[in-house]
Amino acid sequence: MRAKPLSGIRVLDLTRLLPGPMATLHLADMGADVIKIEDTEAGDYSRAMGHVRGAGNPGAAPMSDFFRLVNRNKRAIRLDLKNPKGCEVFLRLAKKADVVVEGFRPGVMAKLGIGYEALAAVNPRLVYCSITGYGQDGPYADRAGHDINYIGYAGVGDQIGNEEAPVVPNFQIADLLGGALTPVMGILAALIDARSSGRGRHVDVAMTDAVFAHAVFPLLGFLENGRAPLRGSGMLDGGLPCYNVYRTRDGRWMAVGALERKFWETLCDILGCTELKGKHIVYGDEARPVKERLGAAFASRTQHEWSEVFARADCCVSPILTVDEALENEQLRARAMAIAGEGLTQLALPVKFSGFEFAIARPAPGSGEHTDEVLREAGFRDAEIAALRGGGVI
């Protein structure tokens, strides 16, 4: 078995909640040594968000399922960066690090004396990634925000919902696309460059930018028609009968993705709607009776019955599963995407590598669990560590 893809890469992780921790989770799962740095007070708020296990158990530190899911395979230290001595400790850690990831508002790290310029001075090869809602510059740079705000500014929130109103998505598009996957892309690109050039980079990721950069179909509609499609009227958001969802007899749903004509014609044959074969790509008033005809056909059987039928057909029709059903789905199980760890079901790394089998090497860390261990690796003597702890720095 070969070394893990990111073996030997050390990441100092100052992020909290979902976006940044999800980004560093991917790095940790691929083998990076991710050191989660929390303050000496509340730390990462997600430790106490939602269902908390271990409360009332003297042998276990209370820790939420949310925290466990996005912080496995990491180590953790507690460090007071508001204390100048804490910043000195961080600078020493940064000398031997490859990556720093932070999610503070622009300028916060620089005011503490540990911004990109200061860290690059002690470690020119360092890749420094800032994850914010709006980026390091621009008129909104200092504004607070969350996922719903970022997709709103990017024009994507306007596209989610129906003709009556936009809806709040229950999948965090900006946090995960913009705050997790985009930073990983930028960090890996900068690491490759640093290995050849000897110089790191400041990777500036704005979650709003990342969503906007992927809004291909809203932009396409604007370019073609002078405006984005109305909600629920576009090619991939419910406007087409051949790309839609239909209710079954038992109140469940089927997903139809028969965009290609061959798939559409197969679908029409199976449903007994051969008269609709010429209504493949239709919109608006022309699409309405086609949707109604398909709706009536799907309503004649249960989801399970239709799933059995379409499992034998090649036309991009599948059941819409609940999360618990997805966990038991034969395809996802074959890909080992749901794994047991820390006493709860977790989601696996979504990338498969030859010569590397993903595993949970360590559970999510307790608060400050690895402080002494990490500091010793950075060259701190036991007496120094004791002094730092006595002064409340760690």
C-alpha positions as CSV (number, residue, x, y, z in Angstrom):
1,M,0.0,0.0,0.0
2,R,1.4,3.4,-1.0
3,A,1.5,6.4,1.3
4,K,-1.6,8.5,1.6
5,P,-1.9,11.1,-1.2
6,L,-1.3,14.1,1.1
7,S,1.1,12.3,3.5
8,G,3.7,14.7,4.8
9,I,1.6,17.8,4.4
10,R,0.9,19.7,7.6
11,V,-2.2,22.0,7.8
12,L,-2.9,24.5,10.6
13,D,-6.7,24.9,10.7
14,L,-8.2,27.9,12.3
15,T,-11.7,27.4,10.9
16,R,-15.0,26.7,12.6
17,L,-18.5,25.4,11.9
18,L,-19.0,23.9,8.4
19,P,-17.2,25.4,5.4
20,G,-13.6,25.5,6.6
21,P,-13.7,22.3,8.7
22,M,-15.2,20.5,5.7
23,A,-12.4,21.6,3.5
24,T,-9.8,20.5,6.0
25,L,-11.7,17.3,6.6
26,H,-11.1,16.4,2.9
27,L,-7.4,17.2,3.3
28,A,-7.2,15.1,6.5
29,D,-9.0,12.2,4.9
30,M,-6.4,12.3,2.1
31,G,-3.6,12.0,4.6
32,A,-2.6,15.6,5.6
33,D,-1.7,16.2,9.2
34,V,-4.5,18.7,10.1
35,I,-4.0,20.5,13.4
36,K,-7.2,22.1,14.5
37,I,-6.4,25.3,16.5
38,E,-9.2,26.5,18.8
39,D,-9.2,29.4,21.2
40,T,-8.9,28.8,24.9
41,E,-12.6,29.8,25.5
42,A,-15.5,28.4,23.5
43,G,-13.5,26.9,20.7
44,D,-15.3,25.6,17.6
45,Y,-19.0,26.3,18.3
46,S,-20.0,23.2,16.5
47,R,-18.7,21.1,19.4
48,A,-22.0,21.9,21.2
49,M,-24.4,22.2,18.2
50,G,-27.2,19.7,17.9
51,H,-27.1,16.3,19.5
52,V,-24.2,16.1,22.0
53,R,-22.8,12.7,23.1
54,G,-20.9,12.2,26.3
55,A,-22.8,14.8,28.3
56,G,-22.9,13.5,31.9
57,N,-20.3,10.8,31.2
58,P,-17.1,11.5,33.2
59,G,-15.1,9.4,30.9
60,A,-16.1,11.2,27.7
61,A,-15.8,14.8,26.7
62,P,-19.2,16.1,25.4
63,M,-19.0,16.4,21.6
64,S,-21.8,16.9,19.0
65,D,-22.4,14.5,16.1
66,F,-22.0,17.5,13.8
67,F,-18.5,18.2,15.2
68,R,-17.6,14.5,14.9
69,L,-18.6,14.3,11.3
70,V,-16.5,17.1,10.0
71,N,-13.4,16.9,12.3
72,R,-12.3,13.2,12.2
73,N,-8.7,12.4,11.3
74,K,-7.5,15.7,12.8
75,R,-5.5,16.7,15.9
76,A,-6.5,19.6,18.1
77,I,-4.8,22.2,20.2
78,R,-6.1,25.2,22.2
79,L,-4.2,28.5,21.7
80,D,-5.1,32.1,22.7
81,L,-4.2,34.1,19.6
82,K,-5.4,37.3,21.3
83,N,-2.3,36.9,23.6
84,P,1.0,38.0,22.0
85,K,2.6,34.9,23.3
86,G,0.0,32.8,21.6
87,C,0.8,34.5,18.3
88,E,4.5,33.7,18.9
89,V,3.6,30.0,19.4
90,F,1.6,30.1,16.1
91,L,4.5,31.6,14.2
92,R,6.7,28.8,15.4
93,L,4.1,26.2,14.3
94,A,3.8,28.0,11.0
95,K,7.5,27.6,10.3
96,K,7.1,23.8,9.8
97,A,3.6,23.9,8.3
98,D,2.7,23.7,4.6
99,V,-0.8,25.2,4.8
100,V,-2.7,27.6,7.0
101,V,-6.5,27.8,6.6
102,E,-8.5,30.6,8.3
103,G,-12.1,31.9,8.0
104,F,-11.9,35.2,9.8
105,R,-13.0,38.5,8.3
106,P,-10.4,40.3,6.2
107,G,-7.6,41.9,8.2
108,V,-8.2,40.0,11.5
109,M,-5.2,37.8,11.2
110,A,-3.0,40.7,10.1
111,K,-4.0,42.8,13.1
112,L,-2.9,39.9,15.3
113,G,0.5,39.9,13.5
114,I,0.0,36.5,11.9
115,G,-1.4,37.4,8.5
116,Y,-0.1,36.1,5.2
117,E,2.8,38.5,5.0
118,A,4.0,37.8,8.5
119,L,3.8,34.1,8.0
120,A,5.4,34.1,4.6
121,A,8.3,36.0,6.1
122,V,9.1,33.0,8.3
123,N,8.0,30.3,5.9
124,P,8.1,31.4,2.2
125,R,6.7,28.1,1.0
126,L,3.5,28.4,3.1
127,V,0.1,28.2,1.4
128,Y,-2.3,30.5,3.2
129,C,-6.0,30.1,2.5
130,S,-8.6,32.6,3.6
131,I,-12.2,31.5,3.3
132,T,-14.8,34.3,3.6
133,G,-18.2,35.2,2.3
134,Y,-17.2,38.0,0.0
135,G,-13.4,37.9,-0.4
136,Q,-10.5,40.0,0.8
137,D,-11.6,43.1,-1.1
138,G,-14.7,44.8,-2.6
139,P,-17.4,46.8,-0.9
140,Y,-18.9,43.8,0.9
141,A,-15.6,42.4,2.2
142,D,-16.4,43.2,5.8
143,R,-20.0,42.1,5.8
144,A,-21.3,39.1,7.8
145,G,-23.2,36.5,6.0
146,H,-24.3,32.9,5.7
147,D,-25.0,30.4,2.9
148,I,-28.4,31.9,2.2
149,N,-26.9,35.4,1.7
150,Y,-24.1,34.2,-0.6
151,I,-26.4,32.3,-3.0
152,G,-28.7,35.3,-2.9
153,Y,-26.0,37.7,-4.1
154,A,-24.8,35.2,-6.7
155,G,-28.2,35.0,-8.4
156,V,-28.6,31.4,-7.6
157,G,-31.0,31.8,-4.7
158,D,-33.4,33.4,-7.2
159,Q,-33.4,30.2,-9.3
160,I,-34.3,27.8,-6.4
161,G,-38.0,27.2,-5.9
162,N,-41.1,27.7,-7.9
163,E,-42.9,30.5,-9.7
164,E,-44.4,31.7,-6.5
165,A,-41.3,32.2,-4.4
166,P,-37.7,31.1,-3.9
167,V,-37.1,28.5,-1.2
168,V,-34.4,27.9,1.4
169,P,-32.3,24.9,0.1
170,N,-31.6,22.3,2.7
171,F,-28.2,21.6,1.1
172,Q,-25.6,24.3,1.8
173,I,-24.5,25.2,-1.7
174,A,-22.2,28.1,-0.9
175,D,-20.8,26.6,2.3
176,L,-19.9,23.3,0.6
177,L,-19.2,24.3,-3.0
178,G,-17.7,27.6,-2.1
179,G,-16.3,27.1,1.4
180,A,-15.1,23.5,1.2
181,L,-14.4,22.2,-2.4
182,T,-13.2,25.5,-3.8
183,P,-10.6,26.0,-1.0
184,V,-9.3,22.5,-1.5
185,M,-8.9,23.1,-5.2
186,G,-7.0,26.4,-4.5
187,I,-4.8,24.9,-1.7
188,L,-3.8,21.9,-3.8
189,A,-2.9,24.1,-6.8
190,A,-0.8,26.4,-4.6
191,L,0.9,23.4,-3.0
192,I,1.9,22.1,-6.4
193,D,3.3,25.5,-7.4
194,A,5.1,25.9,-4.1
195,R,7.0,22.6,-4.6
196,S,8.3,23.8,-7.9
197,S,8.8,27.5,-7.2
198,G,9.6,27.5,-3.5
199,R,7.0,30.2,-2.9
200,G,3.6,29.8,-1.4
201,R,0.6,31.9,-2.2
202,H,-2.3,33.6,-0.5
203,V,-5.4,31.7,-1.7
204,D,-8.4,34.1,-1.4
205,V,-11.7,32.2,-1.6
206,A,-15.0,34.0,-1.5
207,M,-18.0,31.7,-1.1
208,T,-20.2,34.1,-3.2
209,D,-17.6,34.1,-6.0
210,A,-17.5,30.3,-6.0
211,V,-21.3,30.0,-6.4
212,F,-21.4,32.7,-9.0
213,A,-18.6,31.1,-11.0
214,H,-20.7,27.9,-11.3
215,A,-24.0,29.5,-12.2
216,V,-23.7,28.3,-15.8
217,F,-27.3,27.8,-16.7
218,P,-28.7,31.0,-15.1
219,L,-26.1,32.9,-17.1
220,L,-26.8,30.9,-20.2
221,G,-30.5,31.8,-20.0
222,F,-29.6,35.5,-19.5
223,L,-27.3,35.5,-22.5
224,E,-29.8,33.8,-24.7
225,N,-33.0,35.6,-23.6
226,G,-31.8,38.8,-21.9
227,R,-32.9,37.5,-18.5
228,A,-32.5,34.3,-16.4
229,P,-35.2,31.7,-16.7
230,L,-38.2,32.1,-14.3
231,R,-38.0,29.7,-11.4
232,G,-39.1,26.2,-12.4
233,S,-39.2,27.1,-16.1
234,G,-35.6,26.3,-17.2
235,M,-34.0,23.2,-18.7
236,L,-32.7,21.7,-15.5
237,D,-35.1,23.2,-12.8
238,G,-38.4,21.7,-13.7
239,G,-39.4,23.4,-17.0
240,L,-39.0,20.3,-19.1
241,P,-41.3,17.2,-18.7
242,C,-38.3,15.0,-19.5
243,Y,-36.3,16.4,-16.6
244,N,-38.6,16.5,-13.7
245,V,-40.0,14.7,-10.6
246,Y,-43.3,12.8,-10.5
247,R,-45.4,11.6,-7.6
248,T,-46.1,7.8,-7.3
249,R,-49.2,6.1,-6.0
250,D,-47.8,5.8,-2.5
251,G,-46.9,9.5,-2.2
252,R,-43.2,8.9,-3.0
253,W,-41.4,10.4,-6.0
254,M,-39.4,9.4,-9.1
255,A,-36.7,11.4,-10.7
256,V,-36.8,11.6,-14.5
257,G,-33.6,12.7,-16.3
258,A,-34.5,11.6,-19.9
259,L,-32.8,14.6,-21.6
260,E,-31.5,12.5,-24.5
261,R,-34.1,11.6,-27.1
262,K,-33.3,7.9,-26.9
263,F,-34.0,7.9,-23.2
264,W,-37.2,9.9,-23.7
265,E,-38.5,7.5,-26.2
266,T,-37.8,4.6,-24.0
267,L,-39.6,6.3,-21.1
268,C,-42.6,7.0,-23.3
269,D,-42.7,3.3,-24.4
270,I,-42.5,2.1,-20.8
271,L,-45.2,4.5,-19.6
272,G,-47.5,3.7,-22.5
273,C,-47.3,7.3,-23.7
274,T,-46.0,6.8,-27.2
275,E,-48.0,9.8,-28.4
276,L,-45.6,12.0,-26.4
277,K,-42.4,11.0,-28.2
278,G,-42.6,14.2,-30.3
279,K,-42.8,16.3,-27.1
280,H,-39.3,15.7,-25.9
281,I,-38.1,19.3,-25.4
282,V,-41.1,21.5,-24.7
283,Y,-41.6,24.4,-22.3
284,G,-44.4,26.5,-20.8
285,D,-48.0,25.9,-22.1
286,E,-46.8,23.2,-24.4
287,A,-45.1,21.3,-21.5
288,R,-48.1,21.4,-19.1
289,P,-50.2,18.7,-20.7
290,V,-47.1,16.5,-21.1
291,K,-46.3,16.8,-17.4
292,E,-49.9,16.0,-16.5
293,R,-49.8,12.9,-18.7
294,L,-46.6,11.7,-17.2
295,G,-47.9,12.5,-13.7
296,A,-51.0,10.4,-14.3
297,A,-48.9,7.5,-15.5
298,F,-46.5,7.6,-12.5
299,A,-49.4,7.8,-10.1
300,S,-50.6,4.4,-11.2
301,R,-47.9,2.5,-9.3
302,T,-45.8,2.8,-6.2
303,Q,-42.3,4.0,-6.1
304,H,-41.0,0.5,-5.4
305,E,-42.9,-0.9,-8.4
306,W,-41.6,1.8,-10.7
307,S,-38.1,1.3,-9.3
308,E,-38.2,-2.3,-10.3
309,V,-39.4,-1.4,-13.8
310,F,-36.8,1.2,-14.4
311,A,-33.9,-0.8,-12.9
312,R,-34.2,-2.9,-16.1
313,A,-34.4,0.1,-18.4
314,D,-31.8,2.5,-19.7
315,C,-33.5,5.9,-19.6
316,C,-32.3,7.8,-16.5
317,V,-35.2,7.3,-14.2
318,S,-34.6,6.6,-10.5
319,P,-36.4,6.7,-7.1
320,I,-35.9,9.8,-4.9
321,L,-34.6,8.2,-1.7
322,T,-34.6,9.4,1.9
323,V,-31.3,9.7,3.7
324,D,-31.8,6.5,5.6
325,E,-32.6,4.7,2.3
326,A,-29.5,6.2,0.7
327,L,-27.4,4.8,3.5
328,E,-28.6,1.4,2.6
329,N,-28.5,1.9,-1.2
330,E,-26.6,-0.9,-3.0
331,Q,-24.6,1.4,-5.2
332,L,-23.4,3.7,-2.3
333,R,-22.7,0.6,-0.2
334,A,-20.7,-1.0,-3.0
335,R,-18.7,2.3,-3.1
336,A,-18.2,2.1,0.7
337,M,-19.6,5.7,1.1
338,A,-21.2,5.1,4.5
339,I,-18.9,3.9,7.2
340,A,-19.1,3.3,10.9
341,G,-16.8,5.2,13.1
342,E,-16.9,6.8,16.6
343,G,-20.2,5.1,17.3
344,L,-22.1,6.8,14.5
345,T,-22.5,6.5,10.7
346,Q,-20.1,8.7,8.8
347,L,-19.7,9.7,5.1
348,A,-16.6,8.6,3.4
349,L,-14.1,10.5,1.3
350,P,-15.8,11.0,-2.1
351,V,-12.6,10.4,-4.1
352,K,-11.2,6.9,-4.7
353,F,-7.4,6.5,-5.2
354,S,-5.4,3.5,-6.4
355,G,-3.0,2.3,-3.7
356,F,-5.0,4.0,-0.9
357,E,-8.0,2.8,1.0
358,F,-9.8,5.5,3.0
359,A,-10.2,4.9,6.7
360,I,-10.9,6.8,9.9
361,A,-7.4,6.9,11.4
362,R,-8.5,8.9,14.4
363,P,-11.8,10.1,15.8
364,A,-12.6,13.8,16.1
365,P,-10.3,15.3,18.7
366,G,-11.3,16.4,22.2
367,S,-10.7,20.1,22.9
368,G,-7.0,20.7,23.1
369,E,-6.3,16.9,23.1
370,H,-3.0,17.1,21.3
371,T,-1.7,20.4,22.5
372,D,1.4,19.1,24.3
373,E,2.1,16.6,21.5
374,V,2.0,19.2,18.7
375,L,4.1,21.7,20.7
376,R,6.8,19.2,21.4
377,E,7.0,18.4,17.7
378,A,7.5,22.1,17.1
379,G,10.5,22.1,19.5
380,F,8.9,23.3,22.7
381,R,10.4,22.0,25.9
382,D,8.2,20.7,28.7
383,A,9.1,23.7,30.8
384,E,8.0,26.1,28.1
385,I,4.7,24.2,27.6
386,A,4.1,24.4,31.4
387,A,4.8,28.1,31.4
388,L,2.4,28.6,28.5
389,R,-0.3,26.7,30.2
390,G,0.3,28.6,33.4
391,G,-0.1,31.9,31.6
392,G,-3.4,30.7,29.9
393,V,-1.8,30.8,26.5
394,I,-2.7,27.2,25.8
